[in-house]
Each structure stands twice: as structure tokens, then as C-alpha cells.
């Protein structure tokens, strides 16, 4: 038995020598994993044998297994040489594609089909990737490196140009020097670059720049016109809507005001309209009031230069009564569609023995209209029960007549059905009663002003106390030229007060003005409101007989002959002729300490205010009291301001006093609104009015949008935008300009501000589609000039790029540590091709060797587990390197010596066994 036992040892030693020799032989094999011989003893016994006395029967080779420890890394210049640092195997497909093979040998090359393979033709497998480089491990493909970007040529759609345009470049007038690319004098500069169609064919694109405008006071921008050619074909710029800073499309109204889409989207209508360009919003207009101008006044009838004495004309025996009646009903005016026209009454002039020039007549009409349309007051002659108080309607006037006899005349005023009279009505009734005397009564600053043209004394009294007019039974002697009576303002009722005025409108009109042109000898009347909403209408006159054409001789003739005004003359709202409403003057006080949230007092020093409104200045004193509320205080102050008047009869109207709860200040707003509107209020610091700044209103300006005109064909043609947003020169079907029309940029024009920054187009210049020669396709290009500037430095191309590309050749492959394979091509394209997968096993030692450092899976190894490099359980990939054999040659030599000694010992055991056997045989012999 010992012979056979030793024989198994001899075989085992031989096997160990073979494994060690194989390891030593593959010390230079890439990716080789050393083998190890595993042995087991042979022991056999039966159930009835005594195991402790049984001798073993030798040794047997159990298996030859691999040790998958990490081998050293060897670097190379081949990008397809791959090494795994850590766990994992490269997955391969056999050449016939039927067998899955696994290896650590990463020495790969490209075959004739540009597949990545090893020396045995086995193909490396990888996972497909998306645009972000993420792998789909369930979709595996053979890793292929295409040598060209076949089918990946990129058509040019965007050109980005950063150009510095010289600020001092000469302006070229396109009308005197039309652009011609063959004539360098017709443009300033040019640039060129190559663009590509879908097939990767290149074309030379040339852009010519012509400076067309320097910044000026009227248009503070610099402009350059661009002309684009692709090859020999000119490419026109397409229509491009203007945008704001947030890239929202802009729209424009008839006043040149612009607004983004988000603000006007609910106001847009689908209709044809005029085309308007952003750069042409330069026609600034000043808002004006609705106005009417009469015809020239015949100088043979009235001499308005020297002046007219209305008293003399009204005393004419033949025409005096008609003339006076004409003055009382001169004409009827409605302003801003108040709904209640007023009649101009100048009859009081018939009692004044003085000359009135055209300018003076205009001033008188202005005063009358502003009183009647403004805050005209009414005297209330009612008693406590609301009935007429007859004691307040009687006045006794004593004067010297033409015969030097003192005469006392009792005048009984006749109020209207509401027991009210205006100051003008009181003056008229007194003058009508005294018309045969030299006494004349005027309305000056809200008081009755008596004068006697003969210089005599006039006396006033009343049969009983006249509370309204401030008279009693005591006779008051008045010297000519002095203010006679200051009526009781507590009996005044303001026009439009809802509590006391049911017949007249609550909406007043202010600032109406009548002027006279001494050169053209014409009168003009203007409403006090500027803008299209203002209107003016004059009616109530019949000038000519509609059949005979003969001028009538009734009382209305006076208005035509005196003022040149015709019947039914009107100036109403018209499309953007007068602009926008102007702004009033608003004076604001400062904060103050008086507590106005409860009742407060007004005393000496706090009851007086000095006020200037427009060109009327005066002092307002409100009644002193201890129980003022905020509302009553503002009402008293407002009424006092609106009763101011100057010596010419011009009154203050429409001033509003308000209180800002948040800022705790008083505000004063004029009724008029224009550059001529003015207000200045001075009062006690108790009201925050000790240092109030004077303030002016503002006459608004607006822009008349100019319709775009196409002059490219040599003939100017007005351009419209149809309901589909397309430009057309056919204006048929356009009823009116839309309230909000799209606003466009001039085609191909670049606009810079005075600081050299580009203003438009911010979204780039979109070009029309150009069809390439030879039927090679078409190009639609946008040129982005957003990085361009206009500085004093020379013309320079700061940056230039385009997104097109021809077909490209492979210039490099990069493989990341995660296995991502990226290819670079000569056309600048970068492409992620795939991601190399790794495979691992539950028991790598169970893999079956098939040579070439390759393995097959087996039941002992378990199923392959797929993953990506760097993931859990997988190493990383190093490109341009291979993994060397993990054989330790020193250890293998030691193992070789050990195997040799094992072999020798087993041989000696056989020799001894043979000697012993021979000795036994010899004994028997």
C-alpha cells in the first residue's frame, strides 16, 4: 500500500509543479489570474474498522482555482486599452454572437466594422446612454466607434455676432448712396463666415453694415442697417415684433404709448391695422384742448383794435334793443359734453361807458364761461321756512339824474323758481332798472361795485334789513370807484351741490379760455381740458336764410358779426388729434401736530391763508370756531379759495382740498390742468402750510405713431398688418387703427443708445428663408447681435459663432472612469456613444477558464450581475492602461522548490517501498 500511497504523492507534486509552471509562464499575460492547486488526502474505512488505526491512502488533486486579486496597472498610449481597478469583468460576445464571455484583459482594438474587440475577435458590450450620459443597462449593444458624423451634419439656424461698431463712423444716406455690395462706398464695414445646410455643405455668408443715423436731440439713438448675403443671394430680414426688457411683445396705441402683451391681451382685436415701427415713435405732440375759431370780424362793422363802446351801441334808437338782446344771448356753449349748455351773457357791458378791444371782449367771455361752468355761487333768498324772503330782495338806490335831481329808485330783485340768483343776475336786474342813468353796477370779486360816470355820489339802503346783500335802513353813501356791498357769503349756494342744486350738473368744467388774434381779427374758444376726450359745441344761432342765403337780422346776428361764430359749430372727439388729458397742479403740505381726528378749533392766526391759483391771488379767512371737523374745515377752506377773484372779474374755480390719511397732510388740487396751472398756499404751521412749495401742472405730450412705409422697391408704399399678423401693402378692409397695434422693429436695423449698448433687436434679427442654389435645401437663420457694442474704438469682431456644422471625422475618444465613451469629431461635435458595463459574480472562483484570460460562467460562479463602473460592488475603469498578471514570480519560485522537494520525497518513499519489497521477496527465496 505504501507504494501506491507514495505514487499519489508523486502525482500531486507533479500537478503542483504544472500549476506553478503555468503561473510562471503567464507572468506577462495581460489580465492573467494565477492558479492554485488544491489537494485533499485519501482516506477510506469501513463501518467496522477502527478509524484510529487506519492509515490514509495518499493525496489527490481536488481543483485548480484562480486567485482574482488586483494586478498591477501598466499604462499605454492606446485609448482603447482598459484596466479595471477593483472588482468586475468586461462582458464580451463571441465572434458569432452566441456566447457570453468575461475577462479582465482590457487590451482592445477596432475591427473592420469599427467594433471594439479583443485579439480573439470577441466584441466588447456596452449600454446605450441618453443625452445626459445615463446608461440603460437593460439595453446592451456592441461598443462601436463611428469614424465620421455620418448623417449628423447640423444646419445653421443661429449666428451669434459680437461686433464693435465705431461710434465715429460716417453716416451714409441710403437715398443719395443706395447700398450696392460691389461699391465699398455704399457701406461702412462687412464680416463673413461659413454657414451650413442640412447636408453639411458650406456657404459663405457676408453681412454688410451701413450707419444710417447718429444720435441727436430729436432721436437719441445710433442706427446701423444690415444687409445679408448667402453666396450671391440677398437674404431679407423678416418682420420682427418689438419686445420689452422681459422679452414680452410690445403693442402701441394711437398716443404712442407702449405696453407689453400681458397688460393689453384682453384689449386686442383680430383686425387689420397700420404697421408701426418702434424706431419711428419720434413725432412728439403736445396735448391741446378742443377749440373753435371764428371767421375774421369785419372791420367795417366793429373796430376791435380801437375798441367798442357797448353802451353807445345799445342806446341806438333803431338797433339798441336788438343789440342789447343779442348781448344777453350772445351764443350757447357746451364744453366736454356737460349736458347742460350755458348761454354767454354780456349784457352788462351795455351799461359801461368804456371801450372794449377784442382782447378785452375775449377776457370778459372767458370770465363769464368760467363762472357759469365753474363753481358759480347762487344767493339764496329763502326764509327759514324755505319761502321767498321778500325783505331780502329789495334795494333802494339814490343817485343824481341827468337833471341834477337826486332820485331814489327801489329795485326789487326777482329770483328764480328756487328763490336763487347769481351775482351776474343781480347785476343785470339792477342795471336794467337803472339803464337810463349814469350809474353802472359790476360784479367784482364777488361784490356789487357801484359807479357813476358823472362822478356823483350813490347811496344805498333797504326798506328792511337785507340779510343777503348786507344792507339795512341806514343809507350808505358810496363814492364812485369804491366797493359798495359785500354780500353775506353764508347765503351762497355752490353750483353742483347735490343737497341744494337739482337743476344743474354736478360736474364742472374749468379753464375755458377765449382769445383774440389782433392780426387775423378772429376769436377762438378752447375747452379747459386737453386730449381727445375734450369737446366743444356752439349752437343757438341762425346766420343765413337757407333759401335766399341772405344774412338774417335777428338778434343772433350779433354773434356772427361780432365774433365770427357760425351756427352749430363744434369740435368733438376725433382720432388722436388732441392727445391726452393734462395734469393739474397739486400742492402738498407737511405733517402737523393738530389732531384732526376729533373736533378742533380755528382761532386767530390759524384762520388766514394766502392763496395763489393760476394768476389770481388773494387772502382766505375762514370763520373762527371751536367745533370744526376735518370735513367742515376743508369745506370752508375750499369754498373760500374758490370765491377768490381779481379786479378783472377772473375767478378761481374747481380747487379741491383733500387730506391724505396715510401721510397726514393736506393737498390742494387746481381745477385747471396744464403748464399754466399754478397753486401756492401759505398758512399756519398748525396745518402744515407754513412752507408749502409752489407747484405747476403739466401739459401732457404724446407721440403720433407714423405708419411704416416700404421704400425698397423705389416707390413708397404704406404697410399694413393683416388679421394673421402678416405685413401687406393692401389696406382694403381696414376700418380704423386698432386700439392696440403690434409694434415692430425696422427690418435688419440695429439700434444703439448713446452709451454704446444695443437697444434692439434684443431677440436677434430673424432672416427670411433663403433657398439654396441647385435645390440643396433652404436656410432660415437668426442673427444675434446682443453682444455687439458701439464704442469709439475701431471696428472689430469680438466674437463670432454659428450652430451649423459639416460632417466630421473622428479626432479622439475619451473613456471616463465610469465607463462613459465620448467621441470628438473634427466639426466640433461631441457625442456620448455608450457606457461600458462591468459584470461580477457571487463566486468568481467558480468561473470556467477558456484561455486568453477569459472565463465562462458556471453553476459554481452564479449568474452574472451587471453594473456600471464605480457603482456598488464594481471597480472603476482606467483608459490607456491594462492590468498585468497578478503572478508573484518570487512566490512561484518558492512554490517550485517546494513542489520539487515534494516530488523527491515521494520518489524516495517509492524507492524505500521497493527496497523493502525486494528484501521480503529475498527472504522467501
Secondary structure, 3 states (H helix, E strand, C coil): CHHHHHHHHHHHHHHHHHHHHHHHHCCCCCCCCCEEEEEEEECCCCCCCCHHHCCCCEEEEEEEEECCCCCCEEECCCCCEEEEECCCEEEEECCCCCCEEEECCCECEECCCCEEECCCCCEEEEEEECCCCCEEEEEEEECECCCECCCCCECCCEEEEEEECCCCCCCCCCCCCCCCCCCHHHCCEEEEEEEECCCCCEEEEEEEEEEEECCCCCCCCEEEEEEEEECCEEECECCCECECCCCCEEEECCCCCEEEHHHHHHHCCCCCEECEEHHHCCCEEECCEEEEECCCCCCCCCCCCCCEEHHHHHCCCCCHHHHHHHHHCCCEEEECCCCCCEECCCHHHHHCCCEECHHHHHHHHHHHHHHHHCCCEEEECECCCCCECHHHCEEEEEEECCCCCEEEEEEECCCCCCCEEEHHHHHHHHHHHCCCCCEEEEEECCEEEEEECCCCCEEEECCCCECCCCECCCCEEECCCCEEECCCHHHEEECCCCCCCCCCCCCCCCCCEEEEECCCCEEEEEEEEECCCCCEEEECCCCECCCCCCECCCCCHHHHHHHCCCCCEEECCCCCCCCCCCEEEEEECCCCCCCCCCCEEECCCCCEEEEEECCEEEEEECCCEEEECHHHHHHHHHHHHCCCECCCCCECCCCEEEEECCCCEEEEEEEEECCCCEEEEECCHHHCCCCCCCEECECCEEECCCECEECCCCCCEECEECCCCCEECCCCCCCCCCCCEEEECCCCEEEECCCCEEEECCCCEEECCEECHHHCCEECCEEECCCCECCCCCCEEEEEEECCECCCEEEEEEECCCCEEEEEECCCCEEEEEEEEEEECCCHHHCEEEECCEEECCCCCCCCEEEECCCCCCCEEEECEEECCCCCHHHHHHHHHHHHHHHHHHHHHHHHHHHHHHHHHHHHC
